[in-house]
Amino acid sequence: MDIKEPTSKFIKVRCPKCKNEQIIFGKTSTKIKCLVCDKVIAEPSGGKSRVRARILEVLE
């Protein structure tokens, strides 16, 4: 039996408003807000998230 590798990844992003860095899931099903200033930094879009912050790194 073949075990499929997951296609989703975690992403390190920086909030455009307060410059806080946090790690989010690449295929979110809910809105994700910055933990510091409460700005929406990612929202679902039927698969991959629509990220509204600077992507710093994609974590393997």
N, C-alpha and C positions, 0 to 999 in steps of 0.2 A: 504494500500500500504506500502511495506517495502522500507525504504530508506537505500541504501547500504553505509557502511562506506568506506571512501577512503583507498586504499591500499598503497598509496605513503606517504612518510614522509619527513620532513626536517631533514637534518643531519648537525651537527656542526663538522667541519674538521679543521685540522691544516696543513698548507703548509709545506712540507718537506724541502723547501729551506730557507724561511725567518721566519718560525714559526708563521706567521699571522693566526689568527683564524677567520673563517667566516662560515656563515650558507648557505648551498646550498640545492636544491631540489633533492630528491632521484631518480627521474626519469626524468633526464634532456634530452632535445632534441637537445641541442647545447653544444659545448665545454665550460667549465667554467674555467676561469683563476683566479689566485690569484689577489686580488685587489692591492696588494703592489708590488710584483715582476713580475707579468705577467706570471708565470709558469702555465701550464695547470694542474688543480687539479682534473678534472672530465670530462668524455666524454660519449656520448650516446653509448649504445650497444644493442639497440632493446628492451627496457624495462627499467630495472634498470641501473643506471649509473655505469660506470667503474671508481671508485674513486682512484685517484693516490695520496692521502694524508691520513694522520692518522685520522681515525674517532674517535672523542672524545665522541660524544653523539648523540643518535637518539631522536629527539624531538617529543613528542606526540601531 
